[in-house]
Amino acid sequence: MKRSVLSATVGLALAAGLVALPATAATAAPAAPTHATRAHSAEQTANTQAFFRAVMASARARQAADPWLQTVTVTYDTTNAPSYTADIAGAAQIWNSSVHNVQLQEASGTGDFSYTEGDGSGSYASTDGHGHGYIFLDHQQTQEYYSLRIVAHETGHVLGLPDDYSGPCSELMSGHGPGTSCMNAHPDANESAQVDSLWANGVAPAN
């Protein structure tokens, strides 16, 4: 059967019930675990997973309305991260060229998730408790580690990938694990395949 490829913008209207974080998250960094440690806290991991489940729930809702939907377009906003617009665009391009079932696109207004920046205790992806996901980029961390790798790594969480700090530099989700000398900002073949599997037809169950 000929493969139909349609795009749809994912909304986060079904994100009710997510783990709540302070509503001021877009302008100030809530207390969050640092990537200088070997793992996120259980709460932060739960927040990251909740955001991904919300995105997938919206994708499934769109699939129900359009059974032929195969490629989902997730939009993002960079208004609150002006220092990292080039890195964000680069990370989106990396992921868009690495996977097929989901694509990232910058929104002219509010997107399905947003990037924000500031001084905090590490970069992370989470939700604000109001049905919106965001990626926080920590200034100190992006000066210590390769900033494009950080942005691409955190965007990998939005697409459903977990941390694996014990992995090699060639594995994007190994994050800070390989050290500050690691300059790889691309997912490996296994990571790309996992994202495509998670987003297959917009309806694959979130693990």
FENRA-V256814 format. One record per pair of residues at least 4 apart in sequence whose ideal C-beta (glycine too) atoms are under 8 Angstrom apart, sorted by the first residue. I is the first residue (numbers start at 1). J is the second residue. If there is no record, write none. Layout:
# FENRA-V256814
i & j
I & J
I & J
This chain:
# FENRA-V256814
i & j
3 & 70
4 & 68
4 & 70
5 & 70
5 & 71
6 & 66
6 & 68
6 & 69
6 & 70
6 & 71
7 & 71
7 & 72
7 & 73
7 & 103
8 & 62
8 & 66
8 & 69
8 & 72
8 & 73
8 & 202
9 & 73
9 & 74
9 & 75
9 & 105
9 & 112
10 & 55
10 & 58
10 & 59
10 & 62
10 & 72
10 & 73
10 & 74
10 & 75
10 & 112
11 & 58
11 & 112
12 & 54
12 & 55
12 & 58
12 & 112
12 & 113
12 & 131
12 & 132
12 & 133
13 & 58
13 & 131
14 & 54
14 & 57
14 & 58
14 & 61
15 & 50
15 & 51
15 & 54
15 & 57
15 & 58
15 & 127
15 & 131
15 & 132
15 & 133
16 & 131
18 & 47
18 & 50
18 & 51
18 & 54
18 & 127
18 & 129
18 & 131
19 & 43
19 & 46
19 & 47
19 & 50
19 & 127
19 & 129
20 & 127
20 & 128
20 & 129
21 & 25
21 & 30
21 & 47
21 & 126
21 & 127
21 & 128
21 & 129
22 & 28
22 & 30
22 & 128
22 & 129
23 & 128
23 & 129
23 & 130
24 & 28
24 & 30
25 & 29
25 & 30
25 & 116
25 & 126
25 & 128
25 & 134
25 & 136
26 & 80
26 & 114
26 & 116
26 & 128
26 & 134
27 & 80
27 & 116
27 & 118
28 & 118
29 & 118
29 & 119
29 & 120
29 & 121
29 & 136
29 & 138
30 & 120
31 & 121
32 & 44
32 & 120
32 & 121
32 & 122
32 & 124
32 & 126
32 & 136
33 & 37
33 & 39
33 & 40
33 & 41
33 & 44
33 & 121
33 & 122
33 & 124
34 & 121
34 & 122
34 & 138
34 & 141
35 & 122
35 & 123
35 & 124
35 & 141
35 & 145
35 & 150
35 & 175
35 & 176
36 & 122
36 & 141
36 & 176
37 & 122
38 & 165
38 & 177
39 & 163
39 & 165
40 & 44
40 & 45
40 & 48
40 & 124
40 & 163
41 & 45
42 & 46
43 & 47
44 & 48
44 & 124
44 & 126
45 & 49
45 & 162
45 & 163
46 & 50
47 & 51
47 & 124
47 & 126
47 & 127
48 & 52
48 & 124
48 & 125
48 & 126
48 & 157
48 & 162
49 & 53
49 & 206
50 & 54
50 & 127
51 & 55
51 & 113
51 & 125
51 & 126
51 & 127
51 & 133
51 & 157
51 & 158
52 & 56
52 & 157
52 & 158
52 & 159
52 & 160
52 & 206
53 & 57
53 & 206
54 & 58
54 & 127
54 & 131
54 & 133
55 & 59
55 & 74
55 & 112
55 & 113
55 & 133
55 & 158
56 & 60
56 & 160
56 & 198
56 & 199
56 & 204
56 & 205
56 & 206
57 & 61
58 & 62
58 & 112
59 & 63
59 & 72
59 & 199
59 & 202
59 & 203
60 & 64
60 & 202
60 & 203
61 & 65
62 & 66
62 & 69
62 & 72
62 & 202
63 & 67
63 & 69
63 & 201
63 & 202
63 & 203
69 & 201
69 & 202
70 & 101
70 & 201
70 & 202
71 & 100
71 & 101
71 & 102
71 & 103
71 & 202
72 & 101
72 & 102
72 & 103
72 & 199
72 & 202
73 & 102
73 & 103
73 & 104
73 & 105
74 & 102
74 & 103
74 & 104
74 & 105
74 & 111
74 & 112
74 & 113
74 & 158
75 & 104
75 & 105
75 & 106
75 & 107
75 & 111
75 & 112
76 & 88
76 & 92
76 & 104
76 & 105
76 & 106
76 & 107
76 & 111
76 & 112
76 & 113
76 & 114
76 & 115
77 & 106
77 & 107
77 & 109
77 & 110
77 & 111
77 & 113
77 & 114
77 & 115
78 & 82
78 & 84
78 & 85
78 & 88
78 & 106
78 & 114
78 & 115
79 & 114
80 & 114
80 & 115
80 & 116
80 & 117
81 & 85
81 & 88
81 & 114
81 & 115
81 & 116
81 & 117
81 & 137
82 & 117
83 & 117
83 & 137
83 & 139
84 & 88
84 & 115
84 & 117
84 & 137
84 & 142
84 & 147
84 & 151
85 & 89
86 & 90
87 & 91
87 & 142
87 & 147
87 & 148
87 & 150
87 & 151
88 & 92
88 & 106
88 & 115
88 & 151
89 & 93
89 & 106
90 & 94
90 & 148
90 & 151
90 & 152
90 & 185
91 & 95
91 & 148
91 & 151
91 & 152
91 & 155
91 & 185
92 & 96
92 & 104
92 & 105
92 & 106
92 & 155
93 & 97
94 & 98
94 & 152
94 & 185
94 & 186
94 & 187
95 & 99
95 & 104
95 & 152
95 & 155
95 & 156
95 & 159
95 & 187
95 & 195
96 & 103
96 & 104
98 & 186
98 & 187
98 & 191
98 & 192
98 & 195
99 & 103
99 & 159
99 & 192
99 & 195
99 & 196
99 & 199
100 & 196
101 & 195
101 & 196
101 & 199
101 & 200
101 & 201
101 & 202
102 & 159
102 & 195
102 & 196
102 & 199
104 & 155
106 & 111
107 & 111
107 & 112
110 & 114
112 & 133
113 & 132
113 & 133
113 & 134
113 & 135
113 & 158
114 & 132
114 & 133
114 & 134
114 & 135
115 & 134
115 & 135
115 & 137
115 & 151
116 & 134
116 & 135
116 & 136
116 & 137
117 & 136
117 & 137
117 & 138
117 & 139
118 & 136
118 & 137
118 & 138
118 & 139
119 & 138
119 & 139
119 & 140
120 & 136
120 & 138
121 & 138
122 & 138
122 & 141
123 & 135
123 & 136
123 & 137
123 & 138
123 & 141
123 & 142
123 & 150
123 & 153
123 & 154
124 & 135
124 & 136
124 & 154
124 & 157
125 & 133
125 & 134
125 & 135
125 & 136
125 & 154
125 & 155
125 & 157
125 & 158
126 & 133
126 & 134
126 & 136
127 & 131
127 & 132
127 & 133
127 & 134
128 & 132
128 & 133
128 & 134
133 & 158
135 & 151
135 & 154
135 & 155
135 & 157
135 & 158
137 & 141
137 & 142
137 & 147
137 & 150
137 & 151
137 & 154
138 & 142
139 & 143
140 & 144
141 & 145
141 & 150
142 & 147
142 & 150
143 & 147
144 & 180
145 & 149
145 & 150
145 & 176
145 & 180
145 & 182
146 & 150
146 & 180
146 & 182
146 & 183
146 & 185
147 & 151
148 & 152
148 & 185
149 & 153
149 & 172
149 & 182
149 & 183
149 & 184
149 & 185
150 & 154
150 & 175
151 & 155
151 & 185
152 & 156
152 & 172
152 & 185
152 & 186
152 & 187
153 & 157
153 & 172
153 & 173
153 & 175
154 & 158
155 & 159
156 & 161
156 & 172
156 & 173
156 & 187
156 & 191
156 & 195
157 & 161
157 & 162
157 & 163
159 & 195
159 & 198
159 & 199
160 & 194
160 & 195
160 & 198
160 & 199
160 & 206
160 & 207
161 & 172
161 & 173
161 & 187
161 & 191
161 & 194
161 & 195
162 & 173
163 & 173
163 & 174
163 & 175
164 & 171
164 & 173
164 & 174
164 & 175
164 & 177
165 & 174
165 & 175
165 & 176
165 & 177
166 & 174
166 & 177
167 & 171
167 & 173
167 & 174
167 & 177
167 & 178
168 & 174
168 & 178
169 & 174
169 & 178
169 & 182
169 & 183
169 & 184
170 & 184
170 & 188
171 & 187
171 & 188
171 & 190
171 & 191
172 & 184
172 & 185
172 & 186
172 & 187
172 & 188
172 & 191
173 & 187
173 & 191
174 & 178
174 & 182
176 & 180
178 & 182
187 & 191
187 & 192
187 & 195
188 & 192
189 & 193
190 & 194
191 & 195
192 & 196
193 & 197
194 & 198
195 & 199
196 & 200
197 & 204
198 & 204
198 & 206
198 & 207
199 & 204
200 & 204
